[in-house]
Amino acid sequence: MIQAVKEDGVSKKDTTLALIFLVSCHAVVEDTLIFIPLGIPVWPLLVIRLVTAIILTMVIAFIWNRSEQRKGKEVTNEHSYHTF
């Protein structure tokens, strides 16, 4: 991943979102395998954790996009005031 960021010019935003996803589900498979001998149903556990990681990443991306849009509007508004 570090090599791809350096060579392909992946944006800071995309890198951060990928890391958020990886951190939020980094041990999903391993943890699920630990629960098998305990008799805990693993499919619901696996699905819930993956869906949670996806939703978390999507929410953060949405908030980040909204923040960028607002900053863009502020810069545009400030620029338009200075042109008069």
C-alpha positions as CSV (number, residue, x, y, z in Angstrom):
1,M,0.0,0.0,0.0
2,I,2.8,2.4,0.8
3,Q,4.4,1.6,-2.5
4,A,1.2,2.3,-4.4
5,V,0.8,5.7,-2.6
6,K,4.3,6.7,-3.5
7,E,4.3,5.4,-7.1
8,D,0.7,6.0,-8.2
9,G,0.0,9.2,-6.4
10,V,-2.9,8.0,-4.4
11,S,-4.6,10.9,-2.6
12,K,-4.3,11.5,1.1
13,K,-8.1,11.2,1.4
14,D,-8.2,7.8,-0.4
15,T,-5.3,6.5,1.6
16,T,-6.9,7.6,4.9
17,L,-10.2,6.0,4.0
18,A,-8.5,2.7,3.1
19,L,-6.7,2.7,6.4
20,I,-9.9,3.5,8.3
21,F,-11.5,0.5,6.6
22,L,-8.5,-1.8,7.3
23,V,-8.3,-0.7,10.9
24,S,-12.0,-1.2,11.5
25,C,-12.0,-4.8,10.2
26,H,-8.3,-5.8,10.6
27,A,-9.0,-9.0,12.6
28,V,-12.4,-10.0,11.3
29,V,-11.3,-13.4,9.9
30,E,-9.0,-14.2,12.8
31,D,-11.6,-13.3,15.5
32,T,-14.3,-15.2,13.7
33,L,-12.1,-18.3,13.6
34,I,-11.5,-18.0,17.3
35,F,-15.3,-18.1,18.0
36,I,-15.9,-21.3,16.0
37,P,-14.7,-23.6,18.8
38,L,-16.9,-21.8,21.2
39,G,-20.0,-22.6,19.2
40,I,-20.9,-19.0,18.5
41,P,-22.6,-18.6,15.1
42,V,-19.9,-17.0,13.0
43,W,-21.7,-15.8,9.9
44,P,-23.8,-13.2,11.7
45,L,-20.6,-12.0,13.5
46,L,-18.7,-11.8,10.3
47,V,-21.4,-10.0,8.4
48,I,-22.1,-7.5,11.2
49,R,-18.4,-6.6,11.5
50,L,-17.9,-6.2,7.7
51,V,-21.0,-4.2,7.3
52,T,-20.0,-2.0,10.2
53,A,-16.6,-1.4,8.7
54,I,-18.1,-0.5,5.4
55,I,-20.7,1.9,6.9
56,L,-18.1,3.6,9.1
57,T,-15.9,4.2,6.0
58,M,-18.8,5.5,4.0
59,V,-20.0,7.9,6.7
60,I,-16.5,9.3,7.2
61,A,-16.1,9.7,3.4
62,F,-19.5,11.5,3.2
63,I,-18.5,13.8,6.1
64,W,-15.2,14.5,4.5
65,N,-16.8,15.3,1.1
66,R,-19.3,17.7,2.7
67,S,-16.4,19.4,4.5
68,E,-14.5,19.8,1.3
69,Q,-17.6,21.2,-0.5
70,R,-18.1,23.7,2.3
71,K,-14.5,24.8,2.2
72,G,-14.7,25.2,-1.6
73,K,-17.8,27.4,-1.3
74,E,-16.2,29.5,1.4
75,V,-13.1,30.1,-0.9
76,T,-15.4,30.9,-3.8
77,N,-17.4,33.3,-1.7
78,E,-14.3,35.0,-0.3
79,H,-12.9,35.4,-3.8
80,S,-16.2,36.9,-5.1
81,Y,-16.2,39.5,-2.4
82,H,-12.7,40.6,-3.3
83,T,-13.5,41.1,-7.0
84,F,-16.0,43.9,-6.4
